[in-house]
Amino acid sequence: MNVLYIKESALEQLKTNIDNNIEKYLLDDKWINEYLQSIDWQEWNIQSRLFMNDIALVVEPTDRGKNDAENSKRVYSALKDITPAQASDERLWTYLTHVTYWDYMKARWNVETRLERNPKNFITERYFFASNRQKALVRNGIARLWWYGYVSFDDTRENPFELTEFLLSKQNLATSLMERQYSNNRDFIIVTLSVLKDYEQVIPSILTKKPIQALTKHIQHIGGVSILDALDREDIRRLVEKWILNTDLVKSEEKELESPLA
């Protein structure tokens, strides 16, 4: 099927009136068409040239994030041919969150659970794009699934989605890596994930919250004094490995750690 976009003017209408429409986000049925037509928006969507396979997304009721990796694989595979520029278009993802995957959004990003904690911000982030462009791409309920797949898909592996599964196995890992300016750099994310995956075998605590946050801050600092995009994969590997081998986690080991990548 050809992907539909919501028109820019209709998008602005929806975002401007989030406060007035919060109750609509509690409805089981899709409401956007009836709402926009009721205010004389008869033609509020446009058909793009992008093709998307008809796919279903799944949610585990007792663990809503459990299927993120599987859903990421499905969304990325269905929209594998779109460019990062096209994937940065809020109109695309707003249509998908409000129409195509409304049932999924209701289950995964239930507004009812946030009624007492600023539901407007929650709706803005998960159903539209937040003002912070970088965070917006990985907080929108559907866009995030595509971007996770995009940056971690590695067709040199037997399982091209091996790193996607690893990335989404730890929520703090996905959040820390993907909400940084360098997150669109596929080489950087793929190599960083590869190194972390190798070292996890000998230093499981490397994937806990504080070490991951420290690593991403270190990378951000490096990016401020050099151009990360200019680094090749071996440079990136050395950068990440050097940081790991100088952490207290390694220094506290009872015996000298040998690099699993050596």
C-alpha positions, -999 to 999 in steps of 0.1 A, spaced: 0 0 0 11 36 -6 19 55 26 -4 84 34 8 116 50 -13 141 70 -13 175 54 8 201 72 -22 224 79 -41 195 95 -10 185 115 -8 220 129 -45 219 137 -41 187 157 -10 199 176 -25 232 185 -56 216 200 -40 187 219 -53 201 252 -89 201 238 -86 167 224 -70 147 253 -103 127 258 -102 116 222 -69 99 229 -87 77 253 -111 64 227 -109 28 214 -119 38 178 -100 61 154 -114 96 156 -91 118 135 -111 116 102 -144 125 119 -128 152 139 -111 169 110 -141 167 87 -163 182 115 -141 214 112 -143 214 74 -111 195 68 -125 172 41 -92 164 25 -67 162 53 -43 135 40 -22 130 8 -9 99 -8 29 96 -11 50 75 -35 63 55 -6 52 19 -5 47 0 28 39 -36 33 8 -42 54 22 -53 88 8 -59 123 25 -47 154 23 -66 187 22 -56 224 25 -78 254 -2 -65 279 20 -72 310 52 -58 295 45 -32 269 81 -28 258 88 -65 254 81 -66 217 99 -34 207 127 -53 190 103 -74 170 82 -44 161 113 -25 151 123 -52 127 88 -52 112 86 -15 107 121 -11 93 116 -40 69 83 -26 57 99 9 51 134 -1 44 137 20 12 129 54 27 157 78 33 166 94 67 152 127 53 118 111 45 119 94 79 123 128 96 89 140 83 65 144 111 35 142 87 43 105 79 45 93 115 15 114 127 -7 96 102 7 62 113 2 69 150 -33 82 146 -46 59 118 -26 29 107 -14 19 141 -39 35 164 -47 1 181 -10 -4 187 -5 31 200 -34 26 224 -19 -5 238 18 6 239 15 43 247 -18 45 266 -27 81 274 -50 70 302 -20 60 323 -6 96 320 -37 117 328 -22 129 361 13 134 347 11 160 319 -8 141 292 -2 169 267 35 164 267 31 126 265 8 129 235 32 154 218 61 131 222 45 98 214 19 107 188 36 137 172 72 151 173 85 169 204 104 202 199 138 186 204 143 172 169 168 145 179 147 132 207 115 135 186 127 108 161 131 82 188 101 91 210 73 91 185 56 58 190 62 45 154 91 66 141 113 52 170 108 17 157 121 26 122 150 45 135 161 18 159 161 -6 130 178 18 106 208 25 128 214 -11 139 206 -32 108 238 -49 98 236 -71 67 271 -85 73 257 -106 101 240 -139 99 211 -123 116 210 -87 103 188 -76 132 211 -90 159 222 -56 170 187 -43 169 177 -70 194 207 -61 215 200 -24 214 164 -29 226 173 -55 252 181 -27 276 159 4 277 187 26 292 210 15 263 185 25 236 176 58 253 212 68 261 226 60 226 197 72 205 189 105 221 224 119 212 234 140 182 255 112 168 227 86 168 221 90 130 256 77 123 250 41 115 287 31 116 291 46 150 260 29 165 268 -5 149 304 -5 161 295 8 195 268 -19 199 292 -46 186 319 -37 212 294 -35 240 279 -68 230 314 -85 231 324 -70 264 290 -78 280 302 -114 281 331 -105 305 318 -74 322 280 -77 324 278 -45 345 290 -25 314 253 -23 303 240 -9 336 227 27 336 257 46 350 284 31 327 262 36 296 255 72 305 292 78 311 301 62 277 276 83 258 288 115 275 323 106 266 314 101 230 295 133 230 326 151 243 348 135 216 323 146 191 328 182 203 365 182 195 365 160 164 342 150 136 327 116 144 315 112 109 351 113 97 360 82 118 361 48 101 349 17 119 383 8 132 388 43 147 354 40 163 361 6 177 394 18 192 377 48 207 350 28 225 373 0 235 398 24 250 371 40 271 359 6 283 393 -6 292 399 25 313 368 22 333 367 13 370 346 -17 360 377 -32 343 401 -20 369 382 -38 396 385 -71 379 406 -96 399 426 -106 369 437 -88 338 410 -85 312 420 -96 277 401 -79 249 375 -102 233 382 -84 201 419 -91 200 
